[in-house]
Amino acid sequence: QVEIVESGGGAVQPGGSLRFSCAASGDAITSYIMGWYRQAPGRERELVATISSGYSRLFGDSVKGRVLIFRNNGKNEINLQMENLKPEDAGVYYCNIRRGELNYWGKGVLVTVSA
């Protein structure tokens, strides 16, 4: 069983930045892909960014160029830095950990973007 602890997010003005952290505990966490997804009201959940244990990164089209993701395999932790936030970046951000058919989600952290 995998346990996920998320932190970060919050309220920010347009053009601001936010940082997110996700720590996981369980067996063989380094074998999992870790990442963040988000969901705005009335919309489907979408990819923000993922990172493998070998540090291969994948970014969602809507955030490319504005997001950095880092991984600390020793701590089973990932950090996401998002810059130049826009109102359309608002929503609930979820940490995800997956390997094959195993797929775990955090409870989510809320992001609001308004002047």
Residue frames as qw, qx, qy, qz and C-alpha x, y, z in Angstrom:
[[0.000, 0.888, 0.461, 0.000, 0.00, 0.00, 0.00],
 [0.417, 0.275, 0.011, 0.866, 1.23, 3.49, -0.88],
 [0.188, -0.813, -0.425, 0.350, 0.60, 6.54, 1.26],
 [0.390, 0.490, 0.204, 0.752, 0.77, 10.00, -0.31],
 [0.262, -0.736, -0.336, 0.526, 1.21, 13.30, 1.49],
 [0.381, 0.618, 0.300, 0.619, 0.74, 16.48, -0.55],
 [0.258, -0.714, -0.247, 0.602, 1.52, 20.07, 0.32],
 [0.223, -0.108, 0.350, 0.903, 1.62, 23.38, -1.45],
 [0.027, 0.609, 0.657, 0.444, -0.82, 25.14, -3.72],
 [0.167, -0.548, -0.417, 0.706, -2.96, 27.95, -2.37],
 [0.284, 0.892, 0.341, -0.088, -4.05, 31.35, -3.64],
 [0.484, -0.240, 0.293, 0.789, -1.97, 33.38, -6.05],
 [0.326, 0.751, 0.057, -0.571, -2.41, 36.36, -8.32],
 [0.810, 0.561, 0.133, 0.103, -2.05, 36.00, -12.10],
 [0.424, 0.776, -0.367, 0.288, 1.61, 35.94, -12.97],
 [0.476, -0.664, 0.507, -0.274, 2.57, 34.51, -9.60],
 [0.501, 0.321, -0.803, -0.005, 4.23, 31.23, -8.79],
 [0.807, -0.397, 0.196, -0.392, 3.45, 28.22, -6.63],
 [0.207, 0.425, -0.878, 0.076, 5.32, 25.22, -5.33],
 [0.892, -0.185, -0.056, -0.409, 3.94, 21.77, -4.65],
 [0.003, 0.459, -0.878, 0.135, 5.45, 18.81, -2.83],
 [0.907, -0.078, -0.154, -0.383, 4.44, 15.19, -2.74],
 [0.082, -0.485, 0.850, -0.190, 5.98, 12.56, -0.50],
 [0.859, -0.015, -0.344, -0.379, 5.19, 8.88, -0.80],
 [0.317, -0.446, 0.800, -0.248, 5.75, 5.94, 1.51],
 [0.929, 0.149, 0.163, -0.296, 5.49, 2.26, 0.75],
 [0.767, -0.184, 0.527, 0.318, 7.44, -0.49, -0.93],
 [0.559, 0.137, 0.542, 0.612, 9.61, 0.17, -3.96],
 [0.184, 0.865, 0.252, -0.393, 8.52, 3.78, -4.46],
 [0.122, -0.608, 0.482, 0.619, 11.54, 4.38, -6.68],
 [0.284, 0.109, 0.864, 0.402, 10.01, 2.02, -9.23],
 [0.228, 0.739, 0.617, -0.147, 6.96, 4.24, -9.63],
 [0.216, 0.433, 0.249, 0.839, 6.38, 7.19, -11.90],
 [0.178, -0.603, -0.524, 0.575, 5.39, 10.18, -9.77],
 [0.161, 0.278, 0.347, 0.881, 3.65, 13.31, -10.90],
 [0.167, 0.389, 0.431, -0.797, 0.92, 15.88, -10.64],
 [0.045, 0.449, 0.723, 0.523, -2.42, 16.15, -12.37],
 [0.118, 0.183, 0.318, -0.923, -5.11, 18.79, -12.01],
 [0.017, 0.517, 0.816, 0.258, -8.84, 19.12, -12.41],
 [0.128, -0.014, 0.068, -0.989, -10.84, 22.30, -12.85],
 [0.465, 0.314, 0.613, -0.556, -14.59, 22.40, -12.16],
 [0.699, 0.565, 0.186, -0.397, -16.51, 20.83, -15.02],
 [0.490, 0.680, -0.521, -0.162, -13.38, 19.58, -16.73],
 [0.972, -0.021, -0.219, 0.079, -11.54, 16.29, -16.92],
 [0.624, -0.674, 0.279, 0.282, -8.42, 15.62, -14.93],
 [0.675, 0.711, -0.137, 0.142, -5.34, 16.50, -16.97],
 [0.833, -0.057, -0.129, 0.534, -1.62, 16.01, -16.81],
 [0.119, -0.977, 0.149, 0.094, 0.58, 18.69, -15.29],
 [0.322, 0.689, -0.647, 0.052, 3.90, 16.84, -15.14],
 [0.962, -0.267, 0.048, -0.034, 5.39, 13.46, -14.31],
 [0.141, 0.750, -0.642, 0.074, 8.89, 12.25, -13.56],
 [0.940, -0.017, -0.339, -0.019, 10.31, 8.76, -13.50],
 [0.755, -0.600, 0.128, 0.231, 12.91, 7.40, -11.13],
 [0.701, 0.067, 0.284, 0.650, 15.40, 7.90, -13.95],
 [0.090, -0.582, -0.076, 0.805, 14.31, 11.56, -14.16],
 [0.113, 0.270, 0.671, 0.682, 12.52, 11.33, -17.47],
 [0.152, 0.387, 0.395, -0.819, 9.94, 14.12, -17.51],
 [0.082, 0.464, 0.735, 0.488, 6.63, 14.58, -19.25],
 [0.043, 0.270, 0.279, -0.921, 4.67, 17.85, -19.26],
 [0.344, 0.663, 0.652, -0.129, 1.11, 18.76, -20.11],
 [0.402, 0.485, 0.364, 0.686, 0.72, 20.98, -23.15],
 [0.153, -0.893, -0.286, -0.313, -0.99, 23.73, -21.19],
 [0.535, -0.829, 0.093, 0.130, 1.91, 24.15, -18.75],
 [0.829, 0.160, 0.098, 0.527, 4.97, 23.54, -20.92],
 [0.371, 0.529, -0.055, 0.761, 7.59, 26.20, -20.33],
 [0.327, -0.670, 0.114, -0.656, 6.06, 27.22, -17.00],
 [0.871, -0.432, 0.092, -0.217, 6.65, 24.12, -14.88],
 [0.291, 0.534, -0.772, 0.184, 9.68, 22.43, -13.36],
 [0.904, -0.337, -0.029, -0.261, 9.52, 19.05, -11.64],
 [0.177, 0.590, -0.745, 0.256, 12.21, 17.48, -9.50],
 [0.913, -0.251, -0.268, -0.179, 12.52, 14.14, -7.77],
 [0.128, -0.619, 0.706, -0.319, 14.44, 13.01, -4.72],
 [0.780, 0.003, -0.595, -0.193, 14.56, 9.23, -4.83],
 [0.341, 0.123, -0.750, 0.553, 16.19, 9.05, -1.42],
 [0.220, 0.090, 0.501, -0.832, 13.19, 10.77, 0.14],
 [0.134, 0.430, 0.871, 0.196, 10.55, 9.39, -2.27],
 [0.048, 0.746, 0.336, -0.573, 9.52, 12.96, -2.89],
 [0.414, 0.437, 0.433, 0.671, 8.78, 15.16, -5.84],
 [0.071, -0.622, -0.228, 0.745, 8.57, 18.93, -6.06],
 [0.370, 0.609, 0.544, 0.443, 6.73, 20.94, -8.68],
 [0.148, -0.484, -0.079, 0.859, 7.39, 24.60, -9.36],
 [0.328, 0.657, 0.608, 0.302, 4.85, 26.46, -11.48],
 [0.227, -0.307, 0.017, 0.924, 5.49, 29.96, -12.80],
 [0.188, 0.081, -0.325, -0.923, 3.40, 32.68, -14.43],
 [0.169, 0.348, 0.905, -0.178, 0.10, 31.24, -13.26],
 [0.226, -0.144, -0.407, -0.873, -3.02, 32.08, -15.20],
 [0.601, -0.081, 0.306, -0.734, -6.68, 32.00, -14.13],
 [0.863, 0.165, -0.320, -0.354, -7.11, 28.79, -16.13],
 [0.419, 0.308, -0.800, 0.300, -4.54, 27.10, -13.91],
 [0.455, -0.289, 0.470, -0.699, -7.02, 27.13, -11.03],
 [0.834, -0.047, -0.441, -0.328, -8.35, 23.81, -9.78],
 [0.789, -0.504, 0.333, -0.110, -7.47, 20.89, -7.57],
 [0.413, 0.632, -0.655, -0.007, -3.99, 19.47, -8.03],
 [0.940, -0.256, 0.146, -0.173, -3.45, 15.79, -7.30],
 [0.094, -0.601, 0.786, 0.105, -0.26, 13.87, -6.74],
 [0.940, 0.184, -0.058, -0.281, -0.19, 10.57, -8.60],
 [0.235, -0.535, 0.809, 0.070, 2.05, 7.53, -8.22],
 [0.895, 0.270, 0.082, -0.346, 1.77, 4.69, -10.68],
 [0.099, -0.456, 0.854, 0.231, 3.47, 1.57, -11.90],
 [0.083, -0.110, -0.942, -0.307, 1.76, -0.63, -14.42],
 [0.367, -0.547, -0.639, -0.397, -1.77, -1.31, -13.16],
 [0.447, -0.533, -0.491, 0.524, -0.99, 0.15, -9.74],
 [0.110, 0.548, 0.201, 0.805, -2.24, 3.71, -9.54],
 [0.381, -0.564, -0.564, 0.467, -2.50, 5.85, -6.41],
 [0.078, 0.711, 0.206, 0.668, -3.87, 9.37, -5.92],
 [0.197, -0.085, -0.507, 0.835, -3.43, 11.94, -3.21],
 [0.051, 0.662, 0.674, -0.324, -6.38, 13.87, -1.79],
 [0.323, 0.685, 0.343, 0.556, -5.52, 17.00, -3.74],
 [0.285, -0.464, -0.229, 0.807, -4.59, 20.59, -2.97],
 [0.285, 0.844, 0.455, -0.020, -6.57, 23.60, -4.11],
 [0.383, -0.100, 0.201, 0.896, -5.17, 26.33, -6.33],
 [0.206, 0.868, 0.436, -0.116, -6.96, 29.62, -6.92],
 [0.437, 0.013, 0.237, 0.868, -5.70, 32.29, -9.30],
 [0.034, 0.862, 0.470, 0.188, -7.29, 35.71, -9.07],
 [0.292, 0.514, -0.114, 0.798, -6.32, 39.36, -8.92]]
